[in-house]
Amino acid sequence: MRLALYLPLALALGAQVPAPPTAKDMAGHVESARLRRTVERLAAFGTRHSLSKSSTEAHGIVAARNWLIGETRNLAMLPGSRLIPFEDRFV
């Protein structure tokens, strides 16, 4: 009787759990060309000053924020993604 109670517990404790990926494993998935394009795109927005004009979609902090939101939403739509993008607005 006791064996029947403890056997499932012993089997569960002995189950192999895959090790989480290491930083070295994850670094192998970084695409340097894509990273460079992202940095160049962000630099192309010009100023990062929080009081910069928001009237243009091609320049300034608002344009950069909108671009980043779009990129994050695109990443969230990839298969297997658990990313939930949101914009935290506060005044």
Helices and strands as residue ranges (DSSP letters): H 2-13, H 23-27, H 32-44, H 61-76
